[in-house]
């Protein structure tokens, strides 16, 4: 697209407005904000800068703002896929997931999708999904120690596949699985490339296809056909990388079949978009 690209990694949530304004005041055509926590700041700034297009990744738009597109993903599908994989690879019949808070809908969809995918393969499987909902938003995704301790505790009770879904907290769970020598599953992107310490255990990742979805919306903005409101991207699962030889051929075939059925709608996850009662 010949675009000029800059980014700011926000360290403190108090800087959301300031960082968005840095680009808005410099008259960038499109500003992409990433994460549920940036939702309010994105809409507020979009109203302040109506000539700029805003793409809010993982930000569901309850009301339409003319210059904001919320890029959301069917995390339940990605979770379902790795849950189905975990159930097929488990030797003990016990698998686990260590997640951020279930008050964040994408996290809920990942965790419950994982549970549903595992049950699809083996209704009798024991699935232990733990959400770090006992702390605030400032801590729930940045607590690798809790993630690791929780994963190790599960593994000590017989869990032999761990799904880490919740930023640095989930990455802590992957580190625990790597240390204990059991399979682990990453989240959001192909974590083989972002969490090298987990490469020894990482069999796949529950992926949101972030780059194609973001690129497509930027392209539409350039073409003048930007779609305000909610836009749904695609989900999938990452390659097996170093674990390729440990995944039996029939499991690979089954995974392709499940992926195809989820895409064409002949198989549903039946996961509620948000935690009931929240």
C-alpha positions as CSV (number, residue, x, y, z in Angstrom):
1,X,0.0,0.0,0.0
2,X,3.0,2.3,0.2
3,X,2.1,3.3,3.7
4,X,4.3,5.1,6.2
5,X,4.1,3.1,9.5
6,X,5.0,4.1,13.1
7,X,4.1,2.5,16.3
8,X,4.1,3.2,20.1
9,X,4.1,0.4,22.7
10,X,2.1,1.8,25.6
11,X,3.5,0.9,29.0
12,X,1.0,2.7,31.3
13,X,-2.7,2.8,30.6
14,X,-2.7,6.5,31.6
15,X,-0.8,7.2,28.3
16,X,-3.5,5.8,26.0
17,X,-4.9,9.2,25.1
18,X,-1.5,10.9,24.8
19,X,-0.2,8.2,22.5
20,X,-3.2,8.2,20.2
21,X,-3.0,12.0,20.0
22,X,0.7,11.8,19.0
23,X,-0.4,10.1,15.8
24,X,-3.7,12.0,15.4
25,X,-2.0,15.4,15.7
26,X,0.6,14.3,13.2
27,X,-2.4,13.7,10.8
28,X,-2.0,10.0,10.2
29,X,-4.8,8.6,8.0
30,X,-5.4,5.4,10.0
31,X,-4.6,4.6,13.6
32,X,-4.7,1.0,14.9
33,X,-5.1,0.5,18.6
34,X,-4.7,-3.0,20.0
35,X,-6.5,-4.6,22.9
36,X,-9.7,-4.6,24.8
37,X,-8.4,-2.1,27.4
38,X,-8.0,0.6,24.7
39,X,-11.6,0.5,23.6
40,X,-12.9,3.6,25.4
41,X,-9.9,5.7,24.5
42,X,-10.2,4.7,20.8
43,X,-13.8,5.8,20.6
44,X,-13.2,9.0,22.5
45,X,-10.3,10.0,20.2
46,X,-12.2,9.0,17.1
47,X,-14.9,11.5,18.1
48,X,-12.2,14.1,18.6
49,X,-10.5,13.4,15.3
50,X,-13.4,12.6,12.9
51,X,-11.3,12.7,9.7
52,X,-9.0,9.8,10.9
53,X,-10.0,6.2,10.6
54,X,-9.5,4.1,13.7
55,X,-9.2,0.3,13.8
56,X,-9.7,-1.2,17.3
57,X,-8.3,-4.7,17.5
58,X,-10.3,-6.9,20.0
59,X,-12.7,-3.9,20.6
60,X,-16.3,-4.8,20.2
61,X,-18.3,-1.7,19.1
62,X,-21.6,-1.6,21.1
63,X,-22.5,1.6,19.1
64,X,-21.3,2.6,15.7
65,X,-18.9,5.4,15.5
66,X,-18.6,6.5,11.8
67,X,-14.7,6.4,11.7
68,X,-14.1,3.3,14.0
69,X,-14.0,-0.4,12.9
70,X,-13.7,-2.9,15.7
71,X,-11.7,-5.9,14.4
72,X,-12.9,-8.9,16.4
73,X,-12.2,-12.6,16.0
74,X,-14.0,-15.9,16.6
75,X,-11.6,-16.9,19.4
76,X,-13.9,-19.8,20.3
77,X,-13.0,-21.3,17.0
78,X,-9.3,-21.0,17.6
79,X,-9.7,-22.3,21.1
80,X,-11.9,-25.2,19.8
81,X,-9.1,-26.2,17.4
82,X,-6.4,-26.4,20.0
83,X,-8.7,-28.1,22.5
84,X,-9.4,-30.8,19.9
85,X,-5.7,-31.1,19.3
86,X,-4.9,-31.3,23.0
87,X,-7.5,-34.0,23.5
88,X,-6.0,-36.1,20.7
89,X,-2.5,-35.7,22.1
90,X,-3.2,-36.3,25.8
91,X,-2.2,-39.7,27.2
92,X,-3.6,-39.1,30.6
93,X,-7.0,-37.8,29.6
94,X,-6.4,-34.6,31.6
95,X,-5.6,-31.2,29.9
96,X,-5.5,-27.7,31.2
97,X,-5.8,-24.0,30.2
98,X,-4.3,-21.1,32.1
99,X,-6.1,-17.9,31.1
100,X,-6.4,-14.2,31.9
101,X,-9.7,-12.9,33.3
102,X,-12.9,-14.2,31.9
103,X,-14.4,-10.7,32.1
104,X,-12.6,-10.0,28.8
105,X,-14.8,-11.7,26.2
106,X,-12.0,-12.9,23.9
107,X,-10.3,-14.7,26.8
108,X,-13.6,-16.3,27.8
109,X,-14.1,-17.5,24.1
110,X,-10.6,-19.0,24.0
111,X,-11.0,-20.9,27.3
112,X,-14.5,-22.2,26.6
113,X,-13.7,-22.9,23.0
114,X,-10.8,-25.1,24.2
115,X,-13.1,-26.9,26.6
116,X,-15.7,-27.5,23.8
117,X,-13.1,-28.7,21.3
118,X,-11.7,-31.2,23.8
119,X,-15.2,-32.5,24.6
120,X,-15.9,-32.8,20.8
121,X,-13.0,-35.3,20.6
122,X,-13.5,-37.0,23.9
123,X,-16.6,-36.2,26.0
124,X,-15.0,-38.0,29.0
125,X,-11.8,-35.9,29.0
126,X,-11.0,-33.9,32.1
127,X,-10.5,-30.2,31.2
128,X,-9.2,-27.8,33.8
129,X,-9.7,-24.2,32.6
130,X,-8.5,-21.6,35.2
131,X,-9.1,-17.9,34.7
132,X,-7.0,-15.3,36.6
133,X,-10.2,-13.3,37.6
134,X,-9.1,-12.8,41.2
135,X,-7.0,-9.7,40.3
136,X,-7.6,-6.4,38.4
137,X,-7.0,-5.7,34.7
138,X,-3.6,-4.2,35.6
139,X,-2.4,-7.6,36.8
140,X,-4.4,-10.3,35.1
141,X,-2.3,-10.4,31.9
142,X,1.1,-9.5,33.4
143,X,1.5,-12.3,36.0
144,X,3.8,-14.9,34.6
145,X,4.7,-16.2,38.1
146,X,1.0,-17.1,38.7
147,X,0.7,-18.5,35.2
148,X,3.7,-20.8,35.8
149,X,2.7,-21.9,39.3
150,X,-0.8,-22.7,38.1
151,X,0.4,-24.7,35.1
152,X,2.9,-26.7,37.2
153,X,0.2,-27.4,39.8
154,X,-2.0,-28.8,37.0
155,X,0.8,-30.9,35.6
156,X,1.6,-32.3,39.0
157,X,-2.0,-33.6,39.1
158,X,-1.7,-35.4,35.8
159,X,-2.4,-32.8,33.1
160,X,-0.2,-33.4,30.1
161,X,-1.2,-30.6,27.7
162,X,-1.3,-26.9,28.8
163,X,-2.9,-24.0,26.8
164,X,-1.7,-20.6,27.9
165,X,-4.1,-17.8,27.0
166,X,-3.5,-14.4,28.6
167,X,-0.5,-12.3,27.7
168,X,2.5,-12.7,30.0
169,X,0.4,-14.7,32.4
170,X,-0.2,-17.3,29.7
171,X,3.4,-17.2,28.7
172,X,4.3,-18.2,32.3
173,X,2.1,-21.3,31.8
174,X,4.1,-22.2,28.7
175,X,7.3,-21.8,30.6
176,X,6.0,-24.2,33.3
177,X,5.0,-26.7,30.6
178,X,8.4,-26.5,28.9
179,X,10.1,-27.0,32.3
180,X,7.9,-30.1,33.0
181,X,8.3,-31.6,29.6
182,X,4.6,-31.7,28.5
183,X,3.0,-30.3,25.4
184,X,1.9,-26.6,25.4
185,X,-0.3,-24.5,23.2
186,X,0.1,-20.7,22.6
187,X,-2.4,-18.0,21.8
188,X,-3.2,-15.1,19.5
189,X,-0.2,-15.5,17.1
190,X,2.2,-18.3,16.3
191,X,4.0,-18.1,19.7
192,X,6.8,-20.3,18.4
193,X,8.3,-17.1,17.1
194,X,7.5,-14.9,20.1
195,X,8.1,-17.2,23.1
196,X,11.3,-19.0,22.2
197,X,11.6,-20.5,25.7
198,X,8.4,-22.5,24.9
199,X,9.7,-24.0,21.6
200,X,10.5,-27.3,23.2
201,X,6.9,-27.9,24.2
202,X,4.9,-25.8,21.8
203,X,2.8,-28.0,19.5
204,X,0.6,-25.3,18.0
205,X,-1.1,-21.9,18.9
206,X,-4.7,-20.8,18.8
207,X,-4.3,-18.0,16.2
208,X,-6.3,-14.9,15.4
209,X,-5.3,-13.9,11.9
210,X,-4.4,-10.4,13.0
211,X,-2.2,-9.3,10.1
212,X,-4.6,-10.2,7.2
213,X,-7.6,-8.6,9.1
214,X,-5.8,-5.4,9.9
215,X,-4.3,-5.1,6.4
216,X,-7.7,-5.6,4.8
217,X,-9.3,-2.8,6.9
218,X,-6.4,-0.4,6.1
219,X,-6.8,-1.3,2.5
220,X,-10.5,-0.4,2.7
221,X,-9.7,2.9,4.4
222,X,-7.4,3.7,1.5
223,X,-10.0,2.8,-1.1
224,X,-12.6,4.9,0.7
225,X,-14.9,2.0,1.6
226,X,-14.0,1.8,5.4
227,X,-16.7,-0.2,7.2
228,X,-17.6,1.3,10.6
229,X,-18.9,-0.9,13.4
230,X,-17.8,-4.5,13.9
231,X,-15.7,-6.5,11.5
232,X,-14.9,-10.2,12.0
233,X,-11.5,-11.6,11.1
234,X,-10.5,-15.2,10.8
235,X,-9.1,-17.7,13.3
236,X,-7.0,-20.9,12.9
237,X,-4.2,-22.9,14.4
238,X,-0.4,-22.6,14.0
239,X,2.0,-25.2,12.4
240,X,3.4,-27.9,14.6
241,X,7.0,-26.8,14.1
242,X,9.5,-28.9,16.1
243,X,6.7,-31.2,17.3
244,X,5.6,-32.1,13.7
245,X,6.9,-35.7,14.1
246,X,5.0,-36.2,17.4
247,X,1.6,-35.4,15.9
248,X,0.3,-38.6,14.3
249,X,-0.9,-38.4,10.6
250,X,-4.5,-39.3,11.7
251,X,-4.5,-36.3,14.1
252,X,-3.3,-34.0,11.4
253,X,-6.1,-35.2,9.1
254,X,-8.7,-34.8,11.8
255,X,-7.5,-31.3,12.5
256,X,-7.9,-30.3,8.9
257,X,-11.4,-31.8,8.8
258,X,-12.5,-29.9,12.0
259,X,-11.0,-26.7,10.7
260,X,-12.9,-27.1,7.4
261,X,-16.2,-27.8,9.2
262,X,-15.8,-24.8,11.6
263,X,-15.2,-22.6,8.6
264,X,-18.2,-23.8,6.5
265,X,-20.4,-23.7,9.6
266,X,-21.3,-27.4,9.6
267,X,-19.7,-27.6,13.1
268,X,-20.4,-25.0,15.8
269,X,-18.5,-24.4,19.0
270,X,-21.8,-23.4,20.9
271,X,-19.7,-21.0,23.0
272,X,-21.5,-17.9,24.3
273,X,-19.8,-14.7,23.0
274,X,-19.5,-13.4,26.6
275,X,-19.5,-15.1,30.0
276,X,-23.2,-15.6,30.9
277,X,-24.3,-13.1,33.5
278,X,-21.4,-10.7,32.9
